[in-house]
Amino acid sequence: MLLDTPLYAGLTLDTLLLRLGAAALGGMIIGLDREILGKAAGLRTMMLVSLAAAVFTILTLGLAADPGGTDTRIRADPIRVVEAVVTGVAFLGAGSIIQARGAVRGLTTGAGIWMVGAIGTACGAGLYVLAGLATVMAATIMSGLGLVERRIRRHRPRPTEAGGDVDAPET
């Protein structure tokens, strides 16, 4: 049966589907918060970043298992592929951060992109408990603490550009 036949790096179709599906699910959970808040990097972006990280990780496992095929002079270093994933994800995260009118925006989205890259990498390596714990913790931080932050901001006086209090009457 096709599900039990090793297809790549000794992994069967069901294992590949599980790893890729878990990565997409982790990205979806994190991306939901961004999507609900209307951020540029939302559901699809987070899912694709996580899925891509998982694919690169699975490719790394295959390269490490059979680094050169018939040419034994070729050597694969799995850590380099993980480093490349981290670099690419960091580039995407940095691209989501902008500075406008003295305010920096997009830091949480950038951190979320970085996190889903890590979640996808963990899923690609088959480390589901690590990926699940990271997903739950990241979702709690992004959604749960986001609500706390919004409440704090609502009750904090906002300074004007001149340094005064927005709520204070103008003189």
C-alpha atoms as one frame of an Amber mdcrd trajectory, in Angstrom:
protein
   0.000   0.000   0.000   1.245   3.506  -0.838   0.823   4.824   2.715   3.304
   2.260   4.065   5.906   2.589   1.291   8.891   4.820   2.093   8.849   7.697
  -0.389  11.534  10.096   0.770  14.207   9.897   3.463  12.620   6.689   4.703
   9.343   8.507   5.366   6.037   7.058   4.266   3.225   9.058   2.674   1.215
   9.080   5.893   4.231  10.394   7.832   4.868  13.081   5.218   1.204  14.109
   5.308   1.243  14.183   9.109   4.354  16.363   9.260   3.183  18.755   6.564
  -0.360  18.839   7.935   0.867  19.556  11.462   3.018  22.403  10.136   0.099
  23.895   8.216  -2.141  23.564  11.284   0.405  25.285  13.540   0.740  28.116
  11.025  -3.044  28.362  10.770  -3.482  28.677  14.537  -0.928  31.482  14.736
  -2.189  33.099  11.528  -5.767  33.220  12.803  -4.862  35.925  15.326  -3.173
  38.012  12.637  -6.090  37.468  10.241  -8.712  38.471  12.814  -6.767  41.655
  13.542  -6.500  42.406   9.810  -2.709  42.268   9.657  -0.880  41.979   6.333
   0.704  38.633   7.198  -2.370  36.608   8.069  -3.669  33.097   7.794  -2.265
  32.103   4.391   1.118  33.715   4.981   1.660  32.003   8.324   0.509  28.642
   6.964   2.796  28.891   3.930   5.824  29.916   5.995   5.290  27.022   8.399
   4.677  24.555   5.578   7.786  25.732   3.695   9.914  25.340   6.825   8.605
  21.783   7.210   9.397  20.968   3.576  12.939  22.302   3.921  13.397  20.286
   7.104  12.172  17.089   5.436  14.501  17.804   2.510  17.323  18.177   5.014
  16.548  14.762   6.491  16.716  13.266   3.010  20.019  14.950   2.253  21.473
  13.732   5.531  20.251  10.170   4.884  21.638  10.022   1.332  23.808  13.084
   0.940  25.311  12.350  -2.409  23.643   9.366  -3.943  26.360   7.708  -6.015
  28.840  10.589  -5.643  30.270  10.211  -2.138  32.261  13.443  -2.450  29.121
  15.510  -1.916  28.489  16.189   1.747  25.254  17.561   3.175  25.211  19.538
   6.387  21.631  19.535   7.726  22.344  22.474  10.005  23.024  24.688   6.972
  19.532  24.040   5.628  18.003  24.940   9.000  20.140  28.094   9.030  18.855
  28.967   5.556  15.255  28.502   6.714  15.886  30.756   9.714  17.489  33.391
   7.468  14.641  33.311   4.962  11.975  33.487   7.639  13.831  36.325   9.372
  13.920  38.202   6.060  10.138  37.859   5.724   9.632  38.899   9.342  11.854
  41.946   8.922   9.883  42.904   5.828   6.703  43.064   7.897   8.209  45.643
  10.264   7.829  49.244   9.195   8.565  52.597  10.728   6.140  55.416  10.097
   5.815  58.762  11.862   8.217  57.718  14.590   6.289  54.533  15.422   7.449
  51.013  14.706   4.718  48.649  13.527   4.651  44.972  12.649   6.966  43.622
  15.335   4.444  41.064  16.563   3.686  39.978  13.006   7.422  39.637  12.327
   7.853  37.594  15.497   4.875  35.460  14.473   6.455  34.733  11.103   9.642
  33.709  12.847   7.664  31.486  15.238   5.738  29.663  12.509   9.056  28.989
  10.787  10.251  27.308  13.973   6.975  25.391  14.323   7.227  24.179  10.727
  10.827  23.125  11.242   9.852  21.138  14.333   6.983  19.455  12.446   9.258
  18.619   9.532  11.626  16.932  11.972   8.743  14.991  13.504   8.992  16.811
  16.846   5.227  17.154  17.306   5.240  17.720  21.063   7.715  20.588  20.683
   5.701  22.043  17.799   2.424  21.659  19.697   3.751  23.271  22.862   5.254
  26.136  20.862   1.978  26.621  18.977  -0.115  26.713  22.143   2.299  29.083
  23.861   2.583  31.377  20.826  -1.196  31.466  20.321  -1.668  32.294  24.001
   0.913  35.053  23.826  -0.454  36.543  20.613  -4.172  36.297  21.353  -4.452
  36.198  25.133  -1.832  38.788  25.910  -3.019  40.854  22.945  -6.332  41.314
  24.768  -4.483  42.332  27.939  -2.360  44.836  25.981  -5.429  46.405  24.378
  -7.080  46.844  27.778  -3.948  48.438  29.209  -3.680  50.809  26.232  -7.339
  51.788  26.550  -6.793  52.955  30.142  -3.409  54.597  29.580  -3.427  58.327
  28.734  -2.077  58.946  25.240   0.474  61.725  24.859   0.136  64.181  22.007
   3.004  65.108  19.739   3.682  68.131  21.946   3.984  65.855  24.968   0.664
  66.778  26.593  -2.255  64.610  27.540  -4.785  63.892  24.780  -7.618  63.853
  27.293  -6.657  67.221  28.770  -8.648  70.199  27.503  -6.826  72.471  25.107
  -5.965  75.931  26.413
